[in-house]
Amino acid sequence: MNRYGHSTPLLHFCLFFFLLSSVVFSELPSNQKTTMISLSKAIMNNTALIWDVTKDPCSWRGVTCGPSGNSSITEISLSGVFLSSSDFLPLLCQIDSLVSLDLSDNHLTSIPDKFITDCGAIGGLQLLNISRNWLGGTLPTFNGFVGLKFLDLSFNFLSGSISLQFEGLVALKSLNLSFNLFNGLIPTNLGKAMAMEQLQLSKNLFEGGIPDQMIDYLNLTLVDLNQNKLSGPVPVRIGDLSKLEVLILSTNYLSGKIPETLSSIRSLSRFAAHQNNFEGTIPSGLTTFLRNLDLSYNKLSGLIPSDMLSPSNLQTVDLSYNLLTGPIPSNTSPSMVRLRLGSNSLNGTIPTATFGKLEKLMYLELENNSLTGLVPPDLGSCQNLMLLNLGGNKLNGALPGQLGGLSQLQVMKLQSNKLVGEIPFEITQLQKLLILNMSSNSLNGSIPSTISSLRGLANLNLQGNNLSGSIPYTIASMDSLLELQLGGNQLSGFIPRMPVKLQIVLNLSTNLLAGKIPESLLQLTGLEVLDLSNNKLSGEIPSHLTQMAALTKLLLSNNQLSGIIPKLSPWLTFDANGNKDLINATTPNTSPKSGKKGKSVTTASVIGFAAVGVVIGIAISYNFYKIKFYVAVVKYHGITAAIRTCLWRSKSNVI
């Protein structure tokens, strides 16, 4: 006991010495402390960031240090702290233990040469991010930087061509130069070790062809050349990139055929080449391994390969705006989320049983083709469908009530077909519907009074059908409606109260509507276009129409209106031709009128002409007499919209 008791103080001393040693060894090197204090002073008036110099720099925001025993600064992030001056940048390079340096999302305008020289000597620096700044001018040559793997200079204003600026970066794996002003040819000297895995050059001014030398970077997994001025064909050798996962060539001037060799890249999951000049047929097997494909806005022709839509992993396909012909393939992937085949020359019927089984399908767009047959009732089984666009085809028959099962549907477009029959009651139960367009068909019957159940509907277009009966008075309760198109039908009765939020257009033209123009239209204070032409409306034009400040177009032609046309705003486009009993107050109508009111108008006109004659006589008699006309200045104000340009805050979503 005594022996152990006497040794206790020694044990305590050893433990204390161990803890003290740990603290000493875990402290930041003095030179890094000094550098960080100098850095704090340098950016004090240049940032929203506040560093407490009384505390260990390892605790500062954006500063990361290594583990105990090797407590040097490894990462510095000054992202989004409103830095504008670049003078402090060389100070950062004195931290020779840096692994990661993030200067993104600031207002920096230049990169000092000393920063490139000094930071290039940091062998352990692996990540340098200066994206989302205001950098301009040409790109510096990155000498040194032997350990740099990730370089991001995207979302700046850098310009000029690129040749050897990255040649010395022997370890470079990821280069992002997107959203700049670079021009010239696509760079091919991207690190001597050719270790490049991700190359992002989108939204620049690169021109010429896709260089064959780029295919020599066999480790590439991502190539994004979107939105440049590239032309010519895609190298056939692109199939050699066996690790490629994402290939984006969209919005260029590329031409020729889609290379068949792409079909052999098992790792390729996304291929986007929309808005180019590709032509010829789509190679069979292209989608064997793909998840997302976008070839829209090209000149592709021929049939859609029979196996193109069926691979089980395929999720999105966009072949719209091409020259494709023939039928839609009958087999479609159960994983399909979005299918766009619009604006081609496809014919045949819509595959029925196939689409009914697509439980994950959210967007189906087959518009502007030559599809025939019925709207498949099985579409009602697509429980997740949010957008259905079958407009501009030759579909016939009645609309199936099963479409009422599309509980998630927000947009339904069936316009410009040959549909007949009544509007199914079930469609008026789609509670999430925002846009409903059934115009230019041969639908008949009345507008269901239950249409008012679509409380979220913003756009309703039923014009150009054979609908009859009266407009449901319940339509007034459709609080979200901004546009209502009911023209070109056989609707009769009076104009009911309309939804007060109507803003874009109210079109009731070319119907059989009768009665007076209702005073309730005054409530439509945001309405821009009102078209009541080609009806049987009678009575006077209400003066309250002049109080609708947002109105830019008022069409009342070919009715049975009478009385004096009220004074209208000078910016208003107005047409009341074809109303024989209307009188324009500024151009008096001297034709005979019946009734007391007509006599009053005629008497007033005669008195007016007499007064004008007296004035003219006085002017002739007294040549020195001058008549002055004072023009009233009409002041009106418009709505000024403050447009905020958020450069660099959003990225393109190609697929």
Buried (B, 14 or more C-beta within 10 A) or exposed (E): EEEEEEEEEEEEEEEEEEEEEEEEEBEBBEEBBEBBEEBBEBBEEBBEBEBEEEEBBBEBEBBEBBEEEEBBBBBBBBBBBEBEBBEBBBBBBBBBBBBBBBBBBBBBBBBBEEBBBBBBEBEBBBBBBBBBBBBEEEBBEBBBBBBBBBBBBBBBBBBBBBBEBBBBBBBBBBBBBBBBEBBBBBBBBBBEEBBBBBBBBBBBBBBBBBEEBBBBBEBBBBBBBBBBEBBEBBBBBBBBBEBBBBBBBBBBEBBBBBBBBBBBBEEBBBBBBBBBEBBBBBBEBBBBBBBBBBBBBBEBBBBBBEBBBBBEEBBBBBBBBBEBBBBBBBEBBEBBBBBBBBBBEBBBEBBBEBBBEBEBBBBBBBBBBEBBBBBBBBBBBBBBBBBBBBBBBEBBEBBBBBBBBBEBBBBBBBBBBEBBBBBBBBBBBBEBBBBBBBBBBEBBEBBBBBBBBBEBBBBBBBBBBEBBBBBBEBBBEBEEBBBBBBBBBEBBBEBBBBBBBBBBBBBBBBBBBBEBBBEBBEBBBBBBBBBBBBBEBBEBBBEBBBEBEEBEBBBBBBBBBBBBBEEBBEEEEBEBEBBEBBBEEEEBBEEEBEEEBBEEBBEEBEEEEEEEEEEEEEEEEEEEEEEEEEEEEEEEEEEEEEEEEEEBEEEBEBB
